[in-house]
């Protein structure tokens, strides 16, 4: 399964049970895309579509995500959910309402995330010995998760871990003419923030597309507050994979000189990727999503499949068929 990214202005049509993308520029060739092996569509251009196209997406169970000119997420069309069950919905709600059970899942997500952050930094220890201090500090903060009994206190520690981690990332990237001091979202104030914001936004929807394929209800989460965002569960699961997929992709592109200053533009006090920059980052993210790794049962799975497998592990935990253990590198 793959994600299809649409950058050309055009028409999305249904032709013979296949998606037909017809560019508005008559000099460009149309494209036929069978949706059988498509996980989702992400649209970054101006497109027109009709009800028949939506029926095609619905029948193929293919969600479509729409982004603004600057790469900000706008919204999505997602098909009628065929996999949802009342049983899992009730179990999710019960685990959310029971603070002890909610805290267990939230802690496991945060513990795995912290360990994955450390693994990313450890890859650069040989050339940046000062990272050892950041790694030790993150480990110390991670150990304090076990003593917390509220979501607010867990999130406070998580914020301190991320602050330390991003500072360490800035140190790694500083040798490559990219300045990065802190995470700033709205608007991104530099090139690294621009890539992080765009990459995370894409990964959130990669995760959401996988959640849609399971019986989990995407609006009920455990770490993030559900009342803040409609599909908050995607943020819970994405936390585990952000350092592995997006952060590593950015580090690779910068360190290999594959992304340059010319791939960005300054707009209204912020810095954003241009279309060429978006395509470069998306290609690296896609390549990483298709890389394989063995799970705890020895199965060789792509990272995209591991994201869905994470959902299934959570379902088994909710049903009492196993204890949830989040993915770790």
C-alpha positions as CSV (number, residue, x, y, z in Angstrom):
1,X,0.0,0.0,0.0
2,X,1.2,3.5,-0.8
3,X,0.2,7.1,-0.5
4,X,-0.5,9.1,-3.7
5,X,0.5,12.7,-3.6
6,X,-1.2,15.1,-6.0
7,X,0.6,18.3,-6.9
8,X,-0.8,19.2,-10.2
9,X,-4.0,21.3,-10.7
10,X,-6.7,19.1,-12.4
11,X,-9.8,17.0,-12.2
12,X,-10.2,13.8,-10.2
13,X,-12.6,11.6,-12.1
14,X,-13.8,8.0,-12.0
15,X,-13.2,6.0,-15.2
16,X,-13.8,2.2,-15.3
17,X,-13.5,1.8,-11.5
18,X,-10.2,3.6,-11.6
19,X,-9.1,7.1,-10.5
20,X,-8.4,9.3,-13.5
21,X,-6.4,12.5,-12.8
22,X,-6.7,14.9,-15.7
23,X,-4.4,17.9,-15.5
24,X,-5.8,21.3,-16.3
25,X,-2.7,22.0,-18.3
26,X,-3.5,20.3,-21.7
27,X,0.2,19.7,-22.3
28,X,0.5,17.3,-19.4
29,X,-0.6,13.7,-19.7
30,X,-3.5,12.3,-17.6
31,X,-2.8,9.6,-15.1
32,X,-4.8,6.5,-14.3
33,X,-4.4,5.2,-10.7
34,X,-6.0,1.8,-9.6
35,X,-6.9,2.3,-5.9
36,X,-6.4,-1.3,-5.0
37,X,-2.9,-0.7,-3.6
38,X,-3.4,2.9,-2.5
39,X,-3.6,3.6,1.2
40,X,-4.7,7.3,0.9
41,X,-4.5,10.4,-1.4
42,X,-3.0,13.6,-0.2
43,X,-3.9,16.7,-2.4
44,X,-1.6,19.8,-2.4
45,X,-3.1,21.4,-5.5
46,X,-6.4,22.8,-6.8
47,X,-8.6,20.0,-7.9
48,X,-12.2,19.4,-8.9
49,X,-14.2,16.2,-8.3
50,X,-17.7,15.0,-8.3
51,X,-19.9,12.6,-6.4
52,X,-18.9,9.7,-8.6
53,X,-15.3,10.2,-7.6
54,X,-16.3,10.2,-3.9
55,X,-18.2,7.0,-4.5
56,X,-15.0,5.5,-6.0
57,X,-13.0,6.5,-2.9
58,X,-15.7,5.2,-0.6
59,X,-15.9,1.8,-2.4
60,X,-12.1,1.5,-2.3
61,X,-12.0,2.6,1.3
62,X,-9.5,5.3,0.3
63,X,-9.4,8.5,2.5
64,X,-8.4,11.7,0.8
65,X,-6.6,14.5,2.7
66,X,-6.5,18.1,1.5
67,X,-3.7,20.7,2.2
68,X,-3.5,24.4,1.7
69,X,-1.1,26.3,-0.6
70,X,1.4,26.5,2.3
71,X,1.1,22.8,3.1
72,X,-1.2,23.2,6.1
73,X,-3.8,20.5,6.6
74,X,-7.4,21.6,5.7
75,X,-9.5,18.5,6.1
76,X,-10.4,15.1,4.7
77,X,-12.9,12.9,3.0
78,X,-13.0,9.5,4.5
79,X,-15.3,6.6,3.5
80,X,-18.1,5.0,5.5
81,X,-16.2,3.0,8.0
82,X,-16.7,-0.7,7.4
83,X,-14.5,-2.0,10.2
84,X,-16.0,-0.2,13.2
85,X,-17.6,-2.2,16.0
86,X,-19.6,-1.2,19.0
87,X,-17.5,-3.4,21.2
88,X,-14.2,-1.6,20.5
89,X,-15.9,1.8,20.7
90,X,-17.2,1.0,24.2
91,X,-13.8,-0.5,25.3
92,X,-12.0,2.7,24.1
93,X,-14.4,4.8,26.0
94,X,-14.1,2.7,29.2
95,X,-10.3,2.9,29.1
96,X,-10.5,6.6,28.5
97,X,-12.9,7.2,31.4
98,X,-10.9,5.0,33.8
99,X,-7.9,7.2,34.7
100,X,-5.7,4.3,35.8
101,X,-6.2,2.4,32.5
102,X,-5.8,5.6,30.5
103,X,-2.6,6.5,32.3
104,X,-1.1,3.1,31.5
105,X,-1.6,3.5,27.8
106,X,-0.4,7.1,27.8
107,X,2.7,6.2,29.8
108,X,3.5,3.4,27.4
109,X,3.3,5.7,24.4
110,X,5.5,8.3,26.1
111,X,8.1,5.8,27.2
112,X,8.4,4.3,23.8
113,X,8.6,7.8,22.2
114,X,11.4,8.8,24.6
115,X,13.4,5.7,23.8
116,X,12.9,6.3,20.0
117,X,14.1,9.9,20.5
118,X,17.2,8.6,22.2
119,X,17.9,6.1,19.4
120,X,17.8,9.0,16.9
121,X,20.4,11.0,18.9
122,X,22.6,7.9,19.5
123,X,23.2,7.6,15.8
124,X,25.1,10.9,15.9
125,X,27.1,10.4,19.2
126,X,30.3,9.5,17.3
127,X,30.5,12.9,15.7
128,X,28.7,14.9,18.5
129,X,30.0,13.7,21.8
130,X,28.1,16.5,23.6
131,X,24.8,14.7,22.8
132,X,25.6,12.4,25.6
133,X,24.5,15.0,28.1
134,X,21.1,15.4,26.3
135,X,20.6,11.7,26.1
136,X,21.2,11.3,29.8
137,X,18.8,14.1,30.6
138,X,16.1,12.6,28.5
139,X,16.7,9.2,30.2
140,X,16.4,10.8,33.6
141,X,13.1,12.6,32.6
142,X,11.8,9.4,31.0
143,X,12.3,7.5,34.3
144,X,10.2,10.1,36.1
145,X,7.1,9.1,34.0
146,X,6.6,6.1,36.3
147,X,5.9,8.4,39.3
148,X,3.2,10.4,37.5
149,X,-0.6,9.8,38.0
150,X,-2.1,12.6,35.8
151,X,-2.1,13.2,32.1
152,X,-1.1,16.9,32.8
153,X,2.0,15.8,34.7
154,X,2.9,13.3,31.9
155,X,2.5,16.0,29.3
156,X,4.7,18.4,31.3
157,X,7.5,16.0,31.3
158,X,7.0,15.2,27.7
159,X,7.3,18.9,26.9
160,X,10.7,19.1,28.7
161,X,12.0,16.0,26.9
162,X,11.0,17.4,23.5
163,X,12.7,20.8,24.3
164,X,15.9,19.0,25.2
165,X,15.6,16.7,22.1
166,X,15.0,19.6,19.6
167,X,18.0,21.5,21.1
168,X,20.1,18.5,20.4
169,X,18.8,18.2,16.9
170,X,19.8,21.9,16.4
171,X,23.3,21.0,17.4
172,X,23.5,18.2,14.8
173,X,22.0,20.4,12.0
174,X,24.1,23.5,12.9
175,X,27.1,22.3,10.8
176,X,24.9,22.3,7.7
177,X,24.0,25.9,7.4
178,X,20.5,25.3,8.9
179,X,19.8,27.2,12.2
180,X,17.4,25.5,14.6
181,X,17.0,26.5,18.2
182,X,13.5,25.6,19.2
183,X,10.2,24.1,17.9
184,X,8.0,26.9,16.7
185,X,4.8,25.9,14.9
186,X,2.6,28.8,13.8
187,X,4.2,30.0,11.7
188,X,7.4,28.0,11.3
189,X,10.2,30.5,11.9
190,X,13.0,28.6,10.0
191,X,13.6,25.8,7.5
192,X,13.8,23.0,10.0
193,X,10.6,24.0,11.7
194,X,9.0,24.2,8.2
195,X,10.1,20.6,7.5
196,X,9.0,19.3,10.9
197,X,5.5,20.9,10.6
198,X,4.9,19.7,7.1
199,X,6.4,16.2,7.8
200,X,4.4,15.7,11.0
201,X,1.2,16.9,9.3
202,X,1.7,14.2,6.6
203,X,2.5,11.5,9.1
204,X,-0.6,12.3,11.2
205,X,-2.7,11.5,8.1
206,X,-0.7,8.4,7.2
207,X,-1.5,7.2,10.7
208,X,-5.1,8.2,10.4
209,X,-5.5,6.3,7.1
210,X,-4.2,3.2,9.0
211,X,-6.6,3.7,11.9
212,X,-9.5,3.8,9.4
213,X,-8.6,0.3,8.4
214,X,-9.1,-1.0,11.9
215,X,-12.0,-1.0,14.4
216,X,-10.5,1.8,16.5
217,X,-12.5,5.0,16.9
218,X,-10.1,7.8,15.8
219,X,-11.8,10.4,18.0
220,X,-11.1,8.7,21.3
221,X,-7.4,9.0,22.5
222,X,-5.5,8.4,25.7
223,X,-2.5,10.7,25.7
224,X,-4.0,13.7,23.9
225,X,-7.3,15.2,25.0
226,X,-10.1,14.1,22.6
227,X,-12.1,17.2,23.0
228,X,-9.4,19.3,21.4
229,X,-9.2,17.5,18.1
230,X,-11.7,15.4,16.2
231,X,-9.3,12.6,15.3
232,X,-7.0,12.8,18.4
233,X,-6.0,9.1,18.3
234,X,-3.8,9.8,15.3
235,X,-1.6,12.1,17.5
236,X,-1.2,9.4,20.1
237,X,0.1,6.8,17.7
238,X,2.1,9.3,15.6
239,X,4.2,10.3,18.6
240,X,5.8,6.9,18.5
241,X,6.8,7.1,14.8
242,X,7.6,10.8,14.4
243,X,11.3,10.5,15.3
244,X,11.7,7.4,13.3
245,X,10.0,8.5,10.1
246,X,10.0,12.4,9.9
247,X,13.0,13.4,12.1
248,X,15.3,10.8,10.5
249,X,14.1,11.9,7.0
250,X,15.0,15.5,7.7
251,X,18.4,14.6,9.2
252,X,19.2,12.6,6.1
253,X,18.1,15.3,3.7
254,X,20.1,18.0,5.5
255,X,23.2,16.0,6.1
256,X,23.4,14.7,2.5
257,X,22.7,18.2,1.1
258,X,19.6,17.0,-0.6
259,X,17.5,19.9,0.7
260,X,18.7,23.4,0.3
261,X,17.7,27.0,1.1
262,X,16.3,27.3,-2.4
263,X,13.6,24.8,-1.5
264,X,11.9,27.3,1.0
265,X,10.1,30.6,0.8
266,X,9.3,33.2,3.4
267,X,5.7,34.2,3.6
268,X,4.0,36.5,6.2
269,X,6.7,36.1,8.9
270,X,7.0,32.3,8.4
271,X,9.1,29.9,6.4
272,X,7.5,27.2,4.2
273,X,8.6,24.5,1.9
274,X,8.0,25.2,-1.8
275,X,6.6,22.4,-4.0
276,X,10.0,21.1,-4.9
277,X,11.0,21.0,-1.2
278,X,7.7,19.2,-0.3
279,X,8.3,16.6,-3.0
280,X,11.9,16.0,-1.8
281,X,10.7,15.5,1.8
282,X,7.7,13.4,0.8
283,X,9.9,11.1,-1.2
284,X,12.2,10.5,1.8
285,X,9.3,9.9,4.1
286,X,7.7,7.5,1.7
287,X,11.0,5.6,1.3
288,X,11.2,5.3,5.1
289,X,7.5,4.1,5.4
290,X,8.3,1.3,3.0
291,X,11.4,0.2,4.8
292,X,11.0,-3.1,6.7
293,X,11.7,-4.1,10.3
294,X,10.9,-7.2,12.3
295,X,8.2,-6.9,14.9
296,X,8.3,-8.8,18.2
297,X,7.0,-12.0,16.5
298,X,9.8,-11.9,13.9
299,X,7.6,-10.8,11.1
300,X,9.3,-8.5,8.5
301,X,6.9,-5.5,8.1
302,X,7.1,-2.1,6.5
303,X,6.9,0.8,8.8
304,X,3.5,1.7,7.3
305,X,2.2,-1.8,8.2
306,X,3.8,-1.5,11.7
307,X,1.7,1.6,12.2
308,X,-1.4,-0.4,11.6
309,X,0.0,-3.3,13.7
310,X,0.3,-0.7,16.5
311,X,-3.4,-0.2,16.2
312,X,-4.1,-3.9,16.4
313,X,-1.8,-4.2,19.5
314,X,-3.9,-1.5,21.2
315,X,-7.2,-3.3,20.2
316,X,-5.9,-6.5,21.8
317,X,-5.0,-4.6,25.0
318,X,-8.5,-3.0,25.1
319,X,-10.0,-6.5,24.8
320,X,-7.8,-7.9,27.6
321,X,-6.0,-10.2,25.1
322,X,-2.6,-8.8,25.8
323,X,-0.7,-6.0,27.5
324,X,0.0,-3.0,25.2
325,X,3.7,-2.5,24.4
326,X,4.4,0.4,22.1
327,X,6.9,0.1,19.2
328,X,10.5,0.8,20.0
329,X,13.5,0.9,17.7
